[in-house]
Amino acid sequence: MKKLLKWTSRVLIAIAGLLVSLALAIWIADPAVLRNMAFGPRMGDVVELERMQPQEAVPGVARADLPQAPADTIAPEGLEIAERYAARNNSVALLVWHRGALRYEKYWPGFGPDTRTNPNSGHKTVLGLLVGLAIEDGYIKSVDERASNWITEWRNDARKDITVKDLLQMSSGLEIPKFGRWTSTRITLGSDLPASVLGLQVDTPHGSEFQYSNANAQLLTLLVERASGKRYAQYLSERLWSRLGTGTASVWLDREGGMPRGFCCLFASARDWLRVGLLFLDRGRAGGEQIVPERWIDDMTTPAKTNPNYGYQVWLGSPPGRERTYNKFSPAKAFHSEPFAARDMIYVDGFGGQRVYVVPSLELVIVRTGEAKTDWDDAIVPNAIIRALRSAGGAQ
């Protein structure tokens, strides 16, 4: 017994020593990673935004111009199904816009219209919109331009021919930072995002296959900053956010005065995300003006050759089967128990069920924010409401 206790204590001491050594190595490599592991965002939590520091404001100009009307175009049983499922998954908000009005708006206890949440990868779609505005402004000539025109670190190696379109469609061919490895962790939690993504090398020919990666979005964020000559938050506010009618949002920086995480973490309210959905529904118009060119909305929602269910930083339609995979290494998958009940579904996807579902043919936008759930079923909420529109005579 004494020998067993002695052996056990030695093993525990060895394990403790390894953990201390690992923590010390991480601290030396990038103290922000260890700090964010200990005090940063907790898995699944989308409301404790103060844990994600530092932040930079994205000024908005909130408008009180969202028409509201009774939910008389939606059969009650559809809303009941959607609300039950959202409640079971610890939601913050569930909003339904139909035929020119906000028909349903539900916040769970402790939350309200001013509650901001982390949309996770939902930020990518806003980034995609901003790339289109950078093209309209002449900072980028077209999506077919080489990204190395701005990411000059690529000009003399195999990455020089990667295009802006490749990055938008998640087909850059760059190596994928594997979940749990240092590069992926550094991108997610570190203090030098440019260095983290600029070190990635070519894995497959650009434009040859779809592999969803946060690095592609982060490289686009870097590209937009360099092309415009402005800080990302400033440019986003000037060209998009302050014109949508949204309130002030914020982005999570890698360090004070540093780079925002363009692949996640645009902290905004459910009503703000509704306005993003309405921008797609109204083909780039908001507040009586054309904010984003119609042709860019069309381009964003055109299926990529490498993935018919993906456009420019936005998801489209129903993938085959019941799982939607992101890349060949990611343990995360999205689930849907059945195909979408509308073929023209456009949706903003943030990890764990942060969603903006848009169905242009039905004049429908649905927003769900809340706890990130790895088993979120993409079919339940939109399909219940779509079928309720039909049964209530709400669909054309």
C-alpha positions, -999 to +999 in steps of 0.1 A: +000+000+000+028+024+009+045+016-024+013+024-043+008+057-025+044+066-031+040+057-068+008+077-071+023+108-054+052+107-079+028+104-108+008+134-095+039+154-090+051+146-125+017+156-140+017+189-120+053+196-132+042+190-168+012+213-164+034+240-149+059+236-177+032+238-203+017+269-187+051+285-186+058+277-222+025+292-233+032+323-212+066+328-228+051+323-263+021+345-258+008+356-224-025+366-238-033+329-247-029+318-211-048+349-198-077+342-221-077+306-212-081+315-175-102+346-176-115+348-212-147+335-228-162+303-215-173+277-240-209+282-250-214+315-232-224+344-255-234+371-231-204+376-208-188+400-232-167+417-205-145+386-204-134+394-240-109+423-237-098+446-251-126+458-273-131+486-299-164+503-306-182+501-339-204+532-337-239+528-350-269+552-353-299+533-339-332+540-356-366+532-342-380+523-376-388+486-373-425+483-380-442+459-356-475+441-362-495+412-348-484+377-357-515+371-377-496+358-407-481+330-386-501+301-372-496+300-334-486+263-334-455+272-355-444+299-331-450+275-301-427+248-316-400+274-323-403+290-289-402+256-271-371+246-289-354+279-284-362+278-247-349+243-243-316+255-257-312+284-233-318+311-258-314+349-253-337+361-281-360+348-309-373+373-335-395+367-365-400+393-393-426+386-419-441+407-447-427+441-437-430+439-399-416+424-368-443+399-359-428+381-329-401+392-304-392+370-274-365+376-248-359+351-220-356+363-184-326+386-178-324+397-214-340+423-236-338+443-268-305+460-256-288+428-248-257+423-269-243+388-276-214+372-293-225+359-327-194+338-330-189+332-368-219+354-377-193+382-380-180+366-411-211+375-431-208+412-421-171+410-432-183+396-465-206+426-469-178+450-461-155+434-487-182+443-513-182+479-501-144+480-504-149+470-540-175+497-546-151+522-530-124+512-554-100+499-527-103+465-543-109+462-581-126+429-581-128+395-563-104+381-589-076+403-578-047+386-560-048+389-523-011+394-524-016+429-538-023+438-501-009+408-482+025+415-495+041+388-474+028+363-501+042+379-532+073+357-535+059+323-526+033+297-535+005+319-520+009+347-544-020+336-567-046+332-540-075+356-549-099+376-528-126+353-541-108+322-528-107+338-493-144+347-495-154+312-506-132+294-481-112+279-509-078+295-504-059+262-502-041+273-471-033+247-444-061+245-418-052+253-382-062+221-364-085+225-334-065+221-301-031+228-317-010+259-310-017+277-342-055+274-338-053+284-302-031+314-310-056+326-336-085+322-312-069+336-281-036+352-289-023+387-291-009+389-327-035+378-352-016+389-383+015+368-374-008+339-365-024+337-400+004+350-422+025+320-413+000+295-429+013+278-460-003+262-490-018+228-486-039+224-518-042+244-550-062+276-544-098+274-557-098+236-557-117+227-526-139+241-498-123+241-464-140+264-439-113+282-418-113+311-394-079+320-410-095+329-443-118+354-426-090+368-406-069+373-437-098+391-453-100+414-422-063+422-426-068+428-464-097+452-458-077+472-433-047+474-457-068+482-488-088+509-471-060+523-450-085+525-421-090+506-389-115+479-395-140+491-369-139+526-383-144+515-419-172+490-408-190+518-390-186+544-418-197+522-447-222+498-431-230+497-394-239+533-389-262+532-420-282+501-411-300+516-382-281+494-357-269+504-323-232+507-314-215+473-315-179+463-306-152+440-318-128+419-298-092+429-304-061+407-301-044+435-281-048+472-273-048+491-306-044+458-324-065+437-349-101+426-344-111+390-347-129+391-381-140+355-378-161+361-347-170+385-319-190+414-334-210+421-303-245+433-312-282+429-303-307+406-318-324+435-334-291+445-350-288+410-365-323+413-377-312+444-397-284+424-412-309+398-423-332+425-437-303+438-458-303+405-477-341+404-479-342+440-493-313+434-517-289+458-500-313+486-491-319+500-456-334+532-443-345+542-478-311+540-494-290+515-512-264+506-486-248+476-504-250+472-542-276+447-554-251+429-575-230+422-544-259+407-526-264+385-557-227+376-557-226+368-520-256+344-524-244+327-555-232+291-547-195+285-549-182+259-573-164+243-544-195+242-522-231+246-535-242+255-499-218+284-495-214+318-511-192+347-499-190+342-461-227+331-460-244+297-461-271+287-486-298+260-488-298+225-475-266+204-475-271+167-483-275+143-454-280+155-418-246+169-411-229+200-424-191+197-420-169+227-419-135+212-428-117+179-428-101+185-393-128+203-373-147+183-347-176+208-349-205+200-372-239+215-378-269+193-377-303+194-395-329+167-390-345+175-424-339+198-453-351+234-450-387+239-459-378+267-483-353+262-511-340+298-512-328+298-476-298+321-468-284+319-433-258+336-411-241+308-391-225+314-357-212+285-337-238+267-316-270+281-331-264+318-334-285+322-366-301+347-389-323+327-414-335+347-444-361+334-469-366+360-497-395+342-514-415+344-481-403+379-470-391+361-438-362+367-414-357+347-382-330+356-356-320+333-327-293+341-302-284+322-271-261+296-255-239+279-280-252+243-283-232+218-302-263+198-311-284+228-324-308+215-350-310+239-379-343+226-392-366+230-362-371+267-358-372+279-394-392+249-407-418+253-379-423+289-388-422+284-426-449+257-423-469+280-400-468+307-426-483+283-452-510+270-429-519+306-419-520+317-455-490+338-450-470+325-479-475+336-515 
